Amino acid sequence: MSQNPAFDQIGKQYDESFVERDEQIAEGAWLISQLTPPARVLDLGVGSGLPTARQLLDAGVEVVGVDESAVMLSLAERQAPGGRYLHRDLRDIADLGEFDAAVAFFSFIMLPRRDITPLLSQLRGQLRGPKLLQIAMVLGDFDELPIVFMGAPTAVTAYPPDELAHVVERAGFEVLDLREVEAEAERNRLEVQIYLRAKGT
């Protein structure tokens, strides 16, 4: 299993750091509006369970959350009870069955580009019904760039919006919406985030 020591170290600080999550909450609300419970959603990089897993669970949606950080999963179990939370590599999903939708909010950032396209193709094969996909990334153009995030060293990946759309389309999806928003990700640090909605073809 690929480990994520950065998020084991960051833990609860992750939730406390976020100043603006309005856009992610709006994305969760849109997804709920597209689903008919008991729908099944895969939350890739579920983290602490906030806000998305809890939002979906509160709406009667079944959530399977995958994360590489045991510390974050422990938080998810407390903060978003009722989900099925799995400590495993984000790329290890083949045995999880079918889903009506998959969400990856700021989790693909932690993967190298070479692994994102195969993962998207795998996801496409496991989607049923509405076959919805939502991705949030940070705007950029780099692959496994070493950074320090909240005091923890890690490496991050980002795409320009058009390139992200092409990657998603090549994996068998139709892009429904692609937006850039500016958000205060940490106190006094603004970043541009990309939110993408897609549907399996």
N, C-alpha and C positions, 0 to 999 in steps of 0.2 A: 504494500500500500504506500502511495505517496503521502508523506506527512506534511503538515502545514504548521511548522513551529511558530511562524509569525503570528498566526491567529490564536494559537494556544497561549502565546505571550500577551496578546492584545486583550482577548477575552471581553469582559464587560465594558472595557473602555470604548469598544467599537460602537455600542449603542449610545453611550454617553457623548461621544464625539459628534454624532450627526446633528447638525443644526436644522437642515432642511430635508425632509423626506416626503414632501407633498406630492411630488411627481411619482414616486414609487407607489405611494398609497393610491393615487389616481389610476395607475396601471393595474393594481390589484382590483380596484373597483370595476374597471373595464372588463377584466377577465371574468370576474364573477357574473357580470351582466351577460356574458356570452355562454355561460355554462348552465346546465340543468343538473342540480344535485340528484343523486349522488355521483357527481363527476369525480374524476381522479386526476390529480395534478402532481407532477414531479417537480420539486423545488431543488434545483441543482445549486449547491452552495447555500444551503438553507441558513447557515450562520446561527444567530441567536434566536431565530424564529420571528423576529420583528423586522418590519411590520407584516410581511407578506404571508408567512405560514399562518400566523394567528388570524389575519384578515380572512383568509380562505376557509380556515376551520370554523370561524364564527359564522360563515355563510353556509355551512353544511357541506363543504367540499372535502373530500378525502385527500390528505396530503402525505406524500412520501418525500421526506427531506434527506438529502445526501450531503455530507460535509466531511472534509479531511481533518477537521479540528475537533477533538473530543471535548475540549473546553467549550466551544461554541455549541455543540450538540447538547451538552448538559444544560446550558442556558435555554436552548430551544425547548427542551422537555419541560422546563419550569414555566417559561413565558408563553409557550404556545402548546399547551397540553392537548393530547388527542391525536397528534400526528405520529407517523411511523418514521423514526429517525435512525439513519444508518451511517456508521462511521466507516467510510470507504473513499477510495479515489473517485473523483467526479467522473472519470472516464469508464468506470466499472458499473455499467447500468444494464447490461444485456439481460440479466436474470430478473429484472424488476417487473416484467410484464408490460401491459399496454396502459397508456394514459390519454386523457382527453386533451391535456395541455402540458407544456413544460415551461418553466420559468428559470431564468439564469440572471439574477440581478447582481451584477458586479462580481460574478464568480469566474467567468471566462477570462477576466483580467489575470487570473492566477495560472493560466495554462499557456504553454507555448503555442504559437500559431499552427505548427505542424499537427497538433492534436485536436484543434478546434473543428476543422472540417470533417474529419472522421467521426467525431462525437456528434456533430449536427446530423450527419447521415444516419448514424445509429438512432438518434432521437426520432428522426423522421420515420424510420421503420417501426417505431414503437408507439406512434401516435394513431389514435382512432377518432371517430366522430368528427368534432370540429377541427382537430389537428392543429391546435394553436401553439404558438411559440412566442415568448417574450424574452428579450435580452436587454440588459442595461450595461453599458460600458462607459469608460471615461474616454473622451476625445483624445486622440493621439495617433502616432504612427511609429510604433516600436514593438519589439518582440523580446520578451524576457529581459527587460531593462532593470538593472539592479537599483533599488531605491530603499529608503528607510521610511516606513509607514507607522506613525504613532510610536516611534522608538524601536520598532522591530525591523530588521533587515529582511527584504523579500525581493522578488522579481515580478515585474508586471508587463502585460501585453495590451496593446490598444490598436485600433484601426481608425482610419478616416471613415466618415459615414458611408460614402459610396462603396468603399472596399468591403466594409462590413456587410452591406446589402448584397454585394456580389457573392461573398462567401456563403451567406445564408441561402441565396438563390441556387447556387451550385449544389447545395445539399438537398434540394428538392422542395424548397419553400417558395411561396409568393409573399413578397413584402407588402404588408397592408399599410404600414405607417412608420415613418422614421423621423424623429425629432431631436433637435439639440436644445438642451436647457442649461442655464447657468445655475449652479447651486453652491451653497456654502457647505462643503463636505466636512470640514473641521472648522473650529473657531478661527475666523479671520483668514480662511483659505478658500477662495472660490475656484471651482473647476467647471469645465463644460462636460456635461454628460450626454450620452446618446441613448435614446430609448427606441427600440425596434419592436414592432409587432409583425408577426408573419403567420401564414397558414400553410400547412402541408398540401402539396399538389397531388 
